[in-house]
Amino acid sequence: MDALKSFFMTAPVEPAVFAQSLWLIIALPLLGAFVCGVFGKKLGRANVNLIACAMVAGSFALSVLAFWCVNHAPSGGTPVAMESAFSASAIRYALGYDYGIWFAAGDFRVNLGLVVDHLSGIMLLVITGVGFLIHVYSTSYMEHDESPWRYFAYLNLFIAAMLTLVLADNLVLLFVGWEGVGLASYLLIGFWYTDAAKAWAGRKAFIANRIGDFAFLIGSFLIVLLVGAFNNQAGTSNFAPVGINPEAAQTRFREGLAMKGPLAFQGLEVMANSVPASSDKAPNALTLQTSIQAGPLAGRTFGGVLTAALLLFLLGAAGKSAQFPLYVWLPDAMAGPTPVSALIHAATMVTAGVYLFCRMSYLLVLSPTAMLVVAIIGAFTALLAALIAFAQDDIKKVLAYSTVSQLGLMFMGVGMGIFWAAVLHLVTHAFFKACLFLGAGSVMHGNGDETDIKKLGGLRHEMTWTWSTFLIATLAITGIAPFSGFFSKDALLHGVHHNHLHGFESASTLLYAVGLVIAACTAFYMTRLYVLTFEGKRSAEAKTEHAHESSGYMTVPLVILAILSVVSLAYALPLMPSRNGPQPVMENFLGPVFASAERIASRGALVTLDHSLPTMADYLIAWVVALVGGGAAAFAYLKYYPSRVGQPAPAFAREVRRFTQNKFYVDEVYTFLIIRPVKNLGVLLFKLVDTMLIDTVLVRGTAWVTARVGGALRYAQTGDAQAYAAVMALALLGGAVYAIIQVLQ
């Protein structure tokens, strides 16, 4: 056992050497996107499949090596650590490399730097591992498509952009990846652009994300101003928590700003550790209540500006991670190929918002107000999406709203400070949601592309592999023990219940109650989806008389993801020793990443973070909730509704179903309140400004005046040389007379 432990804690290459090659993790899929996009049409389908899959597989291998290096702690040696540009203390369990200055403008500077720690290491494995399985699955799913080279180029680009996002050591480079996944999603959702509805879905996703991205930019600008104000006003007493010698710590921080710029995560973490909530323990220190003295934010408090910036980041995250009010694009993203849905919903784009807040957890715990808003938005989105999923009949749309709901749970956990459980649920969700989406694709593939679950049924005996893996993933997301979703969701809800925000103590209990309702709803709609698709008899309206199982290229990834949906429960088990007793594996593993957030929370008394383990009563409650929700759906769709075939439903029930099936008319409300007014304003401005002012007055008016002046002047152009000479003579004579008069005067 000790030899095995030593093997996994000793990297095969020196971490400091490997750090210089981190760029290859991004470069491989980026190269694959270039080769497939530019030369793919000539290379042929088989070569395109090979290149695209090989590039992601290579990136996965490098990610495994990076993960191994981050955990490098040989027996008798010290764990791997990375030097910080902002403090004298090295960053443990992290490796990175700064490739030098990227761009600079005045005092503002951004370096091109990549970092891998325990958080980004987990994300690397999820992105490249699940992404590789989706690539393999796609080789069979897209075998009849006319443009596989374009599809795989976009897919590789998507992976490269997401890897850039999680490897970035500053907000600017993260934003490059942030925009990259937005672009790739637009290209993939609207992949079949000859269909107007699918092209429209891609544009909808693009526009919704641009709204969030604009908020992200404004939030970043506020952070730049905040860091500048902190640098100007903070005294040496502020740096006592980050260094033995406060003066040296302040000098090091300023050197770091000059070297890496104000948006480097290392610098933001040092600043967060240096700003106390009040002056009780540091009378001469700058606090969250201190007013900014100069600049555009003069008169505002540091805490107020930080809260505003975090709320802007929340709006940005709402776009990428499909939270209210910008969640409306994600269900329509089903217009793209099904493997794209799996990639977006499970491993890449929609997890970006959760990752962003976990990466900046040390800033979030300084603002209980921002944390509460994040938690409320997450809870509201999760409940809304779960209710909408009740009445959806499209297999992919049920799963789409399920993703929105599960992401809401993650945001709720992040907002209440249970960061490690949010990451754990992100990982387990990546496995079972990818399995569900790819399973849905397999169902469509074997049933003539049918997506209506009411026109399927009875697939259990005809698609054995798809059925068994879909069942496992359904049990996982429903929250049935011993599957991973049960433990990750329960850990998340337990933290929501026991963590407390200063000034909003009652929010914990209320959000926990909402979380239980969401869990029951999840069990209901997922059981409904499973029962209508796989159980019972074959629908008389089915497109094909019999379904057929998919090829091995599609079923093997399903099996692997189903296995991962089970074994990943190990990360939630309290197997790690700690000072406070047994600790879940994931919480222990992410301890170095969230150490600053823990330290700031315990010092500032703004957030109370609980580290207790769920009790048997907690597990029993979660188990009962899942059984009640799932049992109700099984009874309704296996017994109750089949017994009432031919009997009309009550009018009230039909109205409720219609209201829910139409997604509570949120899109229609947006159309009425936002889209139409903006469109009408645009038409008005076009008529008044463009047509009347610019076209008529400026463009045509200028042409009219020029034409009239030219028309008048052309009569003076006779072409008679004698007339021109006479005019010149008269002009000279007039000039001479004028000169004589001036002399005589």
Sequence and secondary structure as in RCSB ss.txt:
>XXXX:A:sequence
MDALKSFFMTAPVEPAVFAQSLWLIIALPLLGAFVCGVFGKKLGRANVNLIACAMVAGSFALSVLAFWCVNHAPS
GGTPVAMESAFSASAIRYALGYDYGIWFAAGDFRVNLGLVVDHLSGIMLLVITGVGFLIHVYSTSYMEHDESPWR
YFAYLNLFIAAMLTLVLADNLVLLFVGWEGVGLASYLLIGFWYTDAAKAWAGRKAFIANRIGDFAFLIGSFLIVL
LVGAFNNQAGTSNFAPVGINPEAAQTRFREGLAMKGPLAFQGLEVMANSVPASSDKAPNALTLQTSIQAGPLAGR
TFGGVLTAALLLFLLGAAGKSAQFPLYVWLPDAMAGPTPVSALIHAATMVTAGVYLFCRMSYLLVLSPTAMLVVA
IIGAFTALLAALIAFAQDDIKKVLAYSTVSQLGLMFMGVGMGIFWAAVLHLVTHAFFKACLFLGAGSVMHGNGDE
TDIKKLGGLRHEMTWTWSTFLIATLAITGIAPFSGFFSKDALLHGVHHNHLHGFESASTLLYAVGLVIAACTAFY
MTRLYVLTFEGKRSAEAKTEHAHESSGYMTVPLVILAILSVVSLAYALPLMPSRNGPQPVMENFLGPVFASAERI
ASRGALVTLDHSLPTMADYLIAWVVALVGGGAAAFAYLKYYPSRVGQPAPAFAREVRRFTQNKFYVDEVYTFLII
RPVKNLGVLLFKLVDTMLIDTVLVRGTAWVTARVGGALRYAQTGDAQAYAAVMALALLGGAVYAIIQVLQ
>XXXX:A:secstr
 HHHHHHHTS SS HHHHHTTTHHHHHHHHHHHHHHHHHHHHH HHHHHHHHHHHHHHHHHHHHHHHHHHT   T
TS   EE  SS SS EETEEEEEEEEEEEETTEEEEEEEEEEHHHHHHHHHHHHHHHHHHHHHHHHTTT S HHH
HHHHHHHHHHHHHHHHHBSBHHHHHHHHHHHHHHHHHHHTSSTTSHHHHHHHHHHHHHHHHHHHHHHHHHHHHHH
HHHHHHHH  GGGGGGG SSHHHHHHHHHHHHHHH TTBHHHHHHHHHH  SSSSS TTS  TT B  SSTTTT 
BHHHHHHHHHHHHHHHHHHHTT TTSTTHHHHGGGS HHHHHIIIIISGGGHHHHHHHHTHHHHTT HHHHHHHH
HHHHHHHHHHHHHHTT  BHHHHHHHHHHHHHHHHHHHHHTT HHHHHHHHHHHHHHHHHHHHHHHHHHHTTTT 
 BGGG   TTTT HHHHHHHHHHHHHHHT TTSHHHHHHHHHHHHHHH EETT TTHHHHHHHHHHHHHHHHHHH
HHHHHHHHHSS   TT SSSS     HHHHHHHHHHHHHHHHGGGGGS  B  TTS B HHHHHTTTTTHHHHHH
HHHHSSEE       HHHHHHHHHHHHHHHHHHHHIIIIIHHHTTTS   HHHHHHHHHHHTGGGHHHHHIIIII
HHHHHHHHHHIIIIIIIIIIIIIIIHHHHHHHHHHHHHGGG    HHHHHHHHHHHHHHHHHHHHHHHH 
